[in-house]
Amino acid sequence: MKDLRIKISGTSGQGIISSGDILSYATARKGYYVTTYRAFPSEIRGDGKCYYTLRISEHKALTATGDTDILVCLDEDTIYEGIKTMTEGGILIYDKDTVDQLKETREDIITYALPLTTISKELGSERSRNMVALGIVVEILKNLHLEEQILKDIELRYKLKAQSIIDINKQALNAGVKYASTNIERKDKYNNAQMAASGAKLIMSGNEAIGLAALASGCRFFAGYPITPATEIMEWLAKELPKFGGKMVQCEDEIAAINYALGASYAGLKSMTATSGPGFSLMQEGLGLASMAELPVVIADVQRCGPSTGVPTKTEQSDLFAAMYGTHGDCPKIVLAPMDVADCFYQTINAFNFAEQYQVPVIILSDASLGPRRECVDLIDLEKLKIINRQKPQLKEGDVYKRYEDTQDGISPITSPGDLYGEHVVTGLEHTQSNAPTPAPEVHRQMTEKRFRKLETAAGQFSKAKTYGDETASIGIISWGSTSGPVFEAIDKAKEKGIKIQALYPRTLYPLPTEWIKDFVKNKDVVIVIEANYNAQFKSTIVERALHLNRGTEVLEFLKYDGTPFTPEEILEEIEKVNRIQEEKSAIATNKHTHF
């Protein structure tokens, strides 16, 4: 066994996320590669559905989405949803105490109807059904030797709870293991399944990776307001920043949060905030101030379904226009889009470096698929990270400090309050090089050009776009952010079917490095732009900015906006459809030529 997808599903309050987290941490600690996808309802209380997909593999897995090998259902509704996307020969585990008879099933899967409620009641806690079910899975995959590690992880997860809670969860796990070993007549293919471990690695979520990178970059101030699905960044930094002399401030709203962050930046600290769509809207005026005052700041936008409150716990890539074109006036900024959890770390390092070096706001566009997702990440050597700090002027008595000096690269050395001879005034008004407010047309033109010149200077340092697949392919995919895993896996599946595809993933979206895109499409007959929004925001951008003169390439769109992430299977289906059309066109062209 090289690869395995396990999906645990049920309703709120059944411990779906807890059991999934415990299994994912234990699996990673045993040395296997892990990637996850967590989905839960937007209601604080109710019977909304929870899903936890865990993919275990010998090598780095690209995505957790896709067809399921082992499906564990703690309620009836998720059974019928889940069996539709199970692999042939997969295992369905459900509670026969709550489901008398299945309304529908599949003949090509193995079904284990087990008395999960009865077992948990015998332990004195019906709420421990999730751990009984987890014990069943542990025994089914007994050759992965997970039981001992999971018992340790139960203690770690509930260490702040009463000892009785730790004990009942351990007992429930053991009861599930014992029941499966003595009462299940095994008919599945996993009885002797083994998988090679691959050694030590980190496991973290995209949000935790952003927090860790902020800390490693030297960030010592965070201001924020809780908002799903970005709150985890604030919670993580609230625990870790004080250990390094930093501060976290929970503000009354997102307007205050970005202004707190700008105040800390003015005072000389590396600072950031994090939010999601509605909060990002409230930060737009602050972004304008950061651009005009040339104050470094980092904003992580973990996108969710919108507009308005939308669907807070579901995913979309619909804040792209807001990030690129939001706020008033001509506002220089940099927008980065990490592709996976590891890239969340490294793009956040880049974000702080760009913010400090070029004195602009830098926006990290994550989303509800990537932010809460946990993945295994190769060990990070912090000593090898390149950390850039803001440029300070060398001043002496009698010098006239020009805070906004119009330099060749657009970068003006910056001082902080208390720096000798570096006194200056900061406002949101247009200003001269020496900080004096002015409405003069020639000054506004000069300073606008100066502020944007920084982006021209920065462009040479942007991370190269990631390419994946066959560079000779005539069909291309251009996308961004969290869709990378499903896209890359779909390309691998297409290759097995003899279809050549190549993907391009720019990780800097603004200013858009158009040359990478133009170079990519040179040998492409058709390009599919894949993104999770209704308006094809990225397609509109690249057609307008990079492909408007390239009449030879057909640009298609493949969009998803139902709140769920792309799967490799649906992307493969789109690839096959486009490939079929291209083959038909080629055959018609050949036929015409032959008849001529």
Beta strands, then each sheet from edge to edge (+ up, - down):
strand 1: 3-11
strand 2: 33-39
strand 3: 49-57
strand 4: 68-73
strand 5: 86-95
strand 6: 110-114
strand 7: 202-205
strand 8: 219-224
strand 9: 247-250
strand 10: 270-275
strand 11: 297-303
strand 12: 334-336
strand 13: 361-367
strand 14: 374-377
strand 15: 466-469
strand 16: 475-479
strand 17: 502-505
strand 18: 508-510
strand 19: 526-531
strand 20: 554-559
sheet 1: 2+ 3- 1+ 4+ 5+ 6+
sheet 2: 7+ 14-
sheet 3: 9+ 8+ 10+ 11+ 13+ 12+ 18-
sheet 4: 15+ 17- 16- 19- 20-
end
